[in-house]
Amino acid sequence: MATAIGTTYTHTEPVAADLIRFGVIGYGYWGPNIVRNLGSLPGACVAALCDRSQQALRRASQAHPGLNLISDSAQLISSPLIQAIAVVTPVWTHYELAKAALENGKHVFVEKPFTSTVDQAEELIELADKRNLKIMVDHTFLFTGAVRKIRQLIDDGTLGGLYYYDSTRVNLGLFQHDINVIWDLAPHDLSIMDFLIDARPEAISATGQKHLNGHEDVAFITVYFPGRLIAHINVNWLSPVKVRTTLIGGEKKMLVWNDLDTDEKLKVYDKGVNICTKQDVYELLVSYRSGDMWAPQVEQVEALKIELQSFLDCITYNKSIINGGLAGLQVVRMLEAASSSVARMGEVVYL
């Protein structure tokens, strides 16, 4: 039976030996989704939930009667009955909670972004390696049907060599009080970009402005890659409309991903530019190519469920994952560089 809200965590009900028992810390905006999906996986169970807010615990009690609910994360982390901890809390708490979990022998699932600094991320990765524990950073979009299909189109050469990656992620709110819009929204785009593009970025330039609460609420990030490839990311809390659109231009074809379109999320355009040069280098001939548009079929899945199943497989069968600690570190490295560039009015920061 479960304990009352806010008391010491104990678990007296029998649990299958092959289940991975999770402790979830945080039941705010994203926590309910984590709890629901973990509870639906045959190889996992939520052994207990922790949140400092009694109101959050009451909500959890109504949604999940019988679930162990406590307010002290240290009790959860130190429990020998729990094998993995899901940290679903503000970013400034990630390092301490994840470090404590790893030191207590727990695998760790961490909400994005991984940590507040590169140094923190590197320390957690080293600690997990020493203790043979797994870290997964919650880059949920990597498990969507749309992103998987885009990766396939890049890998099979449909788009050709990439020219640019251009993403817009804007809406009105939700304002954060501890981080700016870059650290709130850009991790989505940076993690997607990092997954789709094999080349490592060389430098970042970013500009932004504060309007309401002391944090940048509008920002523009440019990422420079070796060769001709360039990426641009626009994040904004002050847009009158919600936009989730990514353009990817290649030598052969161009792609538009509108994540708000329920029917045709991806559209591939047989459009491009053909350039020919004659012996006279000053004479440049340009012809435009305009062909068909097609919308590839995109698998409709709940990405978070697939992501959490991937984490279970990683723990149980030692399978590799695409969003482990190193992937989380790469995103934090780019976020840190972008913040540094914003503070210096767009100065290029080399990675």
C-alpha positions in Angstrom: 0.0 0.0 0.0 1.1 3.6 -0.6 2.0 6.0 2.1 0.2 9.3 2.8 1.3 12.5 1.1 4.6 13.9 2.3 5.6 11.0 4.6 8.6 8.7 4.5 8.8 6.5 1.4 8.2 2.8 2.0 6.9 0.2 -0.4 5.2 -2.9 1.0 3.5 -4.2 -2.2 5.4 -6.9 -4.1 7.1 -5.8 -7.3 8.2 -8.0 -10.1 12.0 -8.6 -9.9 12.5 -7.7 -13.6 10.8 -4.3 -13.4 12.9 -1.2 -13.3 11.5 0.9 -10.4 11.6 4.6 -11.0 11.5 7.5 -8.6 10.2 10.6 -10.3 11.2 14.0 -8.9 9.0 16.8 -10.1 5.3 16.9 -10.9 4.9 20.3 -12.6 4.3 20.8 -16.4 6.1 17.8 -17.7 6.2 15.4 -14.8 2.6 14.1 -15.3 3.6 12.9 -18.8 6.7 11.1 -17.4 4.7 9.3 -14.7 1.9 8.3 -17.2 4.3 6.9 -19.8 6.5 5.1 -17.3 3.4 3.5 -15.8 2.3 2.3 -19.3 5.6 0.4 -20.0 5.6 -3.3 -19.2 9.3 -3.1 -18.0 8.9 -0.2 -15.6 6.9 1.1 -12.7 6.8 4.3 -10.8 7.7 3.4 -7.2 7.4 6.9 -5.8 6.9 10.5 -6.8 8.5 13.5 -5.1 7.6 17.2 -5.2 8.1 20.0 -2.7 4.7 21.4 -3.6 1.8 19.9 -1.6 -0.6 21.1 -4.3 1.4 19.1 -6.9 1.3 16.0 -4.7 -2.5 16.4 -4.3 -2.9 16.5 -8.1 -0.7 13.4 -8.4 -2.8 11.6 -5.7 -6.0 12.3 -7.7 -4.4 11.2 -11.0 -2.6 8.1 -9.5 -4.4 6.8 -6.4 -2.1 4.6 -4.4 1.2 6.1 -5.7 3.8 6.7 -3.0 4.1 10.5 -2.6 6.8 12.3 -0.7 8.3 15.8 -0.4 11.9 14.9 0.4 14.0 14.0 -2.7 16.8 12.6 -0.5 14.6 9.8 0.7 13.7 8.9 -2.9 17.3 9.0 -4.1 18.7 6.9 -1.2 16.0 4.2 -1.4 17.5 0.8 -2.2 14.2 -0.2 -3.7 14.6 2.2 -6.7 17.0 1.6 -9.6 16.4 4.8 -11.6 15.6 8.5 -11.0 13.7 10.8 -13.4 14.7 14.4 -12.7 11.8 16.6 -14.0 12.7 19.9 -12.3 14.1 23.3 -13.2 17.5 23.2 -14.8 19.3 24.8 -11.9 18.4 21.7 -9.8 19.5 19.1 -12.3 23.2 18.9 -11.4 22.7 18.3 -7.7 19.8 15.9 -8.0 21.5 13.9 -10.8 24.8 13.8 -9.0 23.1 12.5 -5.8 21.3 9.9 -7.8 24.4 8.6 -9.5 26.3 8.6 -6.2 23.5 6.4 -4.8 23.8 3.9 -7.7 20.8 5.1 -9.7 20.4 5.4 -13.5 19.3 9.0 -14.4 16.8 10.4 -16.8 17.1 14.2 -16.9 14.8 16.8 -18.3 16.3 19.1 -20.9 18.6 20.9 -20.8 21.0 18.5 -19.1 22.7 20.9 -16.8 23.4 24.6 -16.3 27.1 24.5 -17.4 29.4 22.4 -19.4 31.5 21.6 -16.4 28.5 20.1 -14.6 27.6 18.0 -17.6 31.2 16.6 -17.9 31.3 15.8 -14.2 28.1 13.8 -14.3 29.2 11.9 -17.4 32.4 11.0 -15.7 30.6 9.9 -12.6 28.2 7.7 -14.5 31.0 6.1 -16.4 32.9 5.3 -13.2 29.9 3.7 -11.7 28.7 2.0 -14.9 25.4 3.8 -14.8 23.2 5.3 -17.6 22.2 8.9 -18.3 19.5 9.9 -20.7 18.7 13.5 -21.4 15.0 14.1 -22.4 15.4 15.2 -26.0 11.9 14.0 -26.9 11.8 15.2 -30.4 14.5 12.8 -31.5 11.9 10.0 -31.1 9.1 11.6 -33.2 8.2 10.1 -36.5 9.0 13.4 -38.3 12.6 13.7 -37.1 13.2 10.0 -37.7 11.9 10.4 -41.3 14.0 13.5 -41.9 17.1 11.6 -40.7 16.2 8.8 -43.2 15.9 11.3 -46.1 19.3 12.8 -45.2 20.9 9.4 -44.9 19.6 8.0 -48.1 20.7 11.0 -50.1 17.2 12.3 -51.0 18.1 15.9 -50.0 21.7 15.8 -51.2 24.4 17.7 -49.4 22.9 20.1 -46.9 23.1 23.9 -47.4 21.2 25.2 -44.4 19.0 24.4 -41.4 16.5 27.1 -40.5 14.2 26.7 -37.5 11.5 28.9 -36.0 10.1 28.1 -32.5 7.9 31.0 -31.3 4.8 31.5 -29.2 3.3 33.8 -26.6 4.6 32.6 -23.3 5.3 30.4 -21.3 7.7 32.8 -19.5 10.3 31.2 -17.3 11.7 33.0 -14.2 15.0 31.2 -13.9 16.3 30.9 -17.5 16.0 32.8 -20.8 14.2 31.8 -24.0 17.4 30.3 -25.4 17.8 27.8 -22.5 14.0 27.1 -22.5 13.2 26.6 -26.2 16.5 26.2 -28.1 17.4 22.8 -26.6 14.7 21.3 -28.8 16.2 22.7 -32.0 19.8 22.2 -31.0 19.3 18.6 -30.1 17.3 17.9 -33.3 20.0 19.7 -35.4 22.8 17.7 -33.6 21.0 14.5 -34.3 20.3 15.2 -38.0 23.7 16.7 -38.9 26.8 14.6 -38.5 29.2 17.5 -38.8 30.2 19.2 -35.5 29.5 23.0 -35.3 32.6 25.2 -35.2 31.1 28.4 -33.8 28.0 30.2 -32.7 26.7 33.7 -32.8 23.6 34.9 -31.0 21.7 38.0 -30.3 18.7 38.6 -28.0 16.8 41.2 -26.0 15.0 41.4 -22.7 11.6 43.0 -22.5 9.6 41.8 -19.5 11.2 39.8 -16.7 15.0 40.4 -16.9 15.7 37.4 -19.2 16.0 37.4 -23.0 12.6 36.6 -24.4 13.5 37.0 -28.1 16.7 35.5 -29.5 18.4 34.6 -32.8 21.1 31.9 -33.0 23.4 31.2 -35.9 25.5 28.0 -35.9 28.5 27.7 -38.2 29.6 24.3 -39.5 32.7 23.4 -41.6 32.2 24.0 -45.3 29.0 25.5 -46.6 26.5 24.4 -44.1 24.9 27.0 -41.8 22.0 26.8 -39.3 19.7 29.5 -37.9 17.3 29.2 -34.9 14.7 31.8 -33.9 13.2 31.4 -30.5 10.6 33.8 -29.1 8.2 34.1 -26.1 6.6 37.2 -27.5 5.1 36.0 -30.8 1.3 36.6 -31.4 1.1 33.2 -33.1 2.6 29.8 -32.4 5.0 28.6 -35.1 7.0 25.3 -35.1 8.6 25.2 -38.6 11.9 24.0 -39.8 13.3 24.4 -43.3 16.2 22.2 -44.6 17.8 23.0 -47.9 19.8 20.5 -49.8 21.6 20.3 -53.2 18.9 17.9 -54.6 15.7 18.8 -52.6 14.3 21.0 -49.9 12.2 20.1 -47.0 9.6 21.9 -44.8 8.7 20.5 -41.4 5.6 22.1 -39.8 5.1 20.3 -36.5 1.7 22.0 -36.0 0.3 20.4 -39.2 -1.4 17.2 -38.2 -1.9 15.7 -41.7 1.3 16.7 -43.6 4.0 17.4 -41.1 6.7 17.0 -43.8 6.8 18.3 -47.3 9.7 17.6 -49.7 10.1 19.9 -52.6 11.9 19.1 -55.8 13.1 22.7 -56.0 16.6 24.1 -56.2 19.2 26.0 -58.1 21.5 24.7 -60.8 24.7 26.7 -61.4 27.0 26.3 -64.3 30.3 28.2 -65.0 31.9 28.6 -68.3 35.6 29.2 -68.9 35.1 32.9 -68.2 34.8 32.8 -64.4 32.9 36.1 -64.4 30.0 34.7 -66.4 27.7 32.8 -64.0 24.6 31.0 -65.3 21.9 30.2 -62.9 18.8 28.1 -63.6 16.0 27.4 -61.2 14.5 23.9 -60.8 10.9 23.5 -59.8 9.4 20.0 -59.7 6.9 18.1 -57.6 6.1 18.3 -53.9 5.4 15.2 -51.9 4.5 14.5 -48.3 6.2 11.4 -47.0 4.3 9.3 -44.5 5.2 10.0 -40.9 4.7 7.5 -38.2 2.3 8.7 -35.6 3.8 7.8 -32.2 4.0 9.1 -28.7 7.6 10.1 -28.7 8.0 10.2 -25.0 6.9 6.6 -24.6 9.4 5.4 -27.2 12.1 7.5 -25.6 11.5 6.0 -22.1 11.3 2.5 -23.6 14.7 3.2 -25.2 16.0 4.2 -21.7 14.7 0.9 -20.3 16.4 -1.1 -23.0 19.6 0.8 -22.4 19.5 -0.1 -18.7 18.3 -3.7 -19.2 20.3 -4.8 -22.3 23.1 -2.2 -22.3 21.8 -0.8 -25.7 23.2 2.4 -27.0 21.1 5.6 -27.0 21.1 8.7 -29.2 20.4 11.1 -26.3 22.9 10.1 -23.6 25.1 12.3 -21.6 27.4 13.2 -24.4 24.5 14.4 -26.5 23.2 16.4 -23.6 26.7 17.9 -23.1 26.9 19.0 -26.8 23.6 20.9 -26.4 24.7 22.5 -23.2 28.0 23.5 -24.9 26.0 25.3 -27.6 23.7 26.9 -25.1 26.6 28.2 -23.1 28.2 29.6 -26.2 25.0 31.2 -27.4 24.6 32.9 -24.0 28.1 34.2 -24.1 27.6 35.6 -27.5 24.4 37.3 -26.5 26.2 39.0 -23.6 28.8 40.3 -26.1 26.2 41.6 -28.7 26.5 38.7 -31.1 30.2 38.2 -31.0 31.2 34.8 -32.6 32.1 32.2 -29.9 34.2 29.2 -31.1 33.3 25.8 -29.8 
